[in-house]
Amino acid sequence: MVKFFLAIATIADLALAALLIGVSGFWFGSGPESIRAGTLAAVGYVAIVLGCLLAPIAGFVLNARGKAGIGLTVAWLPIAGAVVAMIAPVPY
């Protein structure tokens, strides 16, 4: 059952990473709709995408070492972060 939820988390994390890569042009592109974010934002963005890609791997490794609860938590962490980011009010 744990591997099933880890597999679902992997699919969700890869979909989130694909979404982030797909919308990166709106942050870092040169077009008129881009916000032209700086270098620090780019570094943070890359870290978030890498976190989405590495979290399921860490979850499977932790599960293999007998720490299924922590593995599930780590695997679902990027999705939980995305949900919190969508719920949080925008500071104007």
Buried (B, 14 or more C-beta within 10 A) or exposed (E): EBEEBBBBBBEBBEEBBEEBEEEBEEBBBEEEEEEEBEEEEEEEBEEBBEBBBBBBEBBBEBBEEEBBEBBBBBBBBBBEBBEEEEEEEEEE
